[in-house]
Amino acid sequence: MDTETFEQIPIETKLINRADLMKEGQLVDVLVHAENETVLGVELPPFVELMITYTEPGIKGDTATNALKPATVETGATIMVPLFVEQDIMIKVDTRDGSYSERVK
């Protein structure tokens, strides 16, 4: 939706880079061809904050390595996170490569 005119703009999912990290109501940049007003692509912000909805508990004492475990976030995407990250924690995710960046405080 255009935030100035409130016009709804349908956009194909294939035009959105890392669509699995986009949540409803999120502001994105839409690239539009000036002459014929067709959507060329959609860019998410460099980082998004997402809630972890499911992840296995970390193994106690396994902190010497940079081991990662899968975590499902609120959009349904799976992100690899460090072992100390738990369920129901907000994390910052890099949308360029879909990697864990940090916990949100």
Secondary structure, 3 states (H helix, E strand, C coil): CCCCCCCCCCCCHHHECCHHHCCCCCCCEEEECCCCCCEEEEECCCEEEEEEEEECCCCCCCCCCCCEEEEEECCCCEEEEECCCCCCCEEEEECCCCEEEEECC
